[in-house]
């Protein structure tokens, strides 16, 4: 048995960090699909492609569904789905490495490489306290969210346990920006509920911005000498500007929102902009009736996303800024890549431009493939693809009617979107040779 373990670790060490992420998420995905196939996980017959679709959507924190979650899955099945998007939200390597650190008090360089490939962790941050803080940060916000949801669901005709389960499920889903709901119509029935709108937005924004951003600003208030990093300022300011512009544009242009009155109109406009920007994927209006300009605005916000260190998907604000700096530099024939008189390192710009190009390629071919199999309009197909790639979960109503081929395409796109298009590209193109110390470290763990 020990020899098999050593061979397994040797195989993992021989992989690039990006390939480790691919295999890791793939393994969790398959396990999740098998658990959802169990008789006590589902209420009736569900095809394997629908089960795999649900598992992929959960582990990628997307929220797209080809079958009804409460209609087709038991409470145990719903729990499996929640567990999958909880793992997908904080990152499976964060989860497993945290357990290793607290059981063996040791981790190896190759795991650190994988974590750095998965998250934008600054070099000055130590791994152990960082992982511990992420876990505490996640649990704290999800507990607060559960309490707020429990209060907000007071008017519902549910018993204690049903109300508690709905509160826990939606709290975890919102913080992980997973977009899974136990309500078939999403949060449409809560469009005028200020507390529910606030709770979802509070959790989704916290999760999408991530622990690093929050801790950076917290330290600024707690210690006056602490300087907030340029990256944190950039992400927060970019997020607020895009969120505000999206809210205003939707408020004044979307007919289905303009007919609402008073605060409800603002709630709906803000929520639509927020759900696309944070990629949380919940909805309080019917996306299928949106006019084309608002559809394009929503697609743009889904395309961009929020912070690279959070649970959101999308291109990320930092990638967008670095790409803009690259274009500005080339147009003005400048040697340095500047954004508001701040130089962006060449390595980050190279990664950003590569990500931008990969994103466009995957988006184009995803839309192209679905036009062959799905009898629907281009805008609705593009919305579905960008929602899957950005791990958003919003849909204009075509997910349930996808063909087998269409479901397979969306499964692949959701998987790529959760890993990140650049990570996926590197996984299929690069080789990695570990140093001797890394191999020795992992053999120690295996023994």
Helices and strands as residue ranges (DSSP letters): H 2-13, H 17-37, G 39-41, H 48-59, H 69-72, H 75-90, H 92-103, H 109-118, H 127-152, H 160-175, G 188-190, H 194-209, H 211-222, H 230-253, H 255-258, H 262-277, G 287-289, H 292-304, H 317-331, E 338-339, E 342-343, H 346-373, H 378-389, G 399-401, H 404-419, H 421-427, H 436-446
